[in-house]
Amino acid sequence: MSRRSTLFNMKYILSLALLSCIVFEVSPVQSAVPSKVYHASGAAPSVNVSMADEILKYINEYRRKKKLPPMTMNTVMSAEALKHSENMAARRTSFGHNGFQHRIKRITPALNGVSGAAENVAMGSTTAKEVVSRWLKSPVHKQNIEGRYNHTGIGVAADRKGVLYFTQIFAAN
């Protein structure tokens, strides 16, 4: 890939990220803007499920250090997060938080109500540790990770070129 096309791609990703901020309740959400796009060859669904579990492990390790209670993985939330990651990877929706309010509406009955929710998205990281590290370097993403949430759902999907898309939904009830 030429330097010129790489710069164009980064400008495109940055412009998408800047357009994708959403606020629900008092919790901000924002897209992660990768400094470069990474590829994962042959990202199988089972690998992506274990990557979601790893992301939760790193998130809860961080929360423990901050004396915050751990979050538990919720299957309904994870299904919504995975569907959003798959839609971004397939270009059925743009990279960002389109449909966030609808995802929360579908999650609410499974949690017997939601008092607050947020979402982090990212693309391009190749490991769970890397995506969590990038989120923690972003003040808005870090605020979501440190929020008063007790449930989470995480979805990871790869596009045709192997670029990974991540969605983490946070909820409190």
Beta strands, then each sheet from edge to edge (+ up, - down):
strand 1: 22-24
strand 2: 27-31
strand 3: 72-73
strand 4: 116-123
strand 5: 151-158
strand 6: 164-172
sheet 1: 1+ 2- 4- 6+ 5- 3-
end
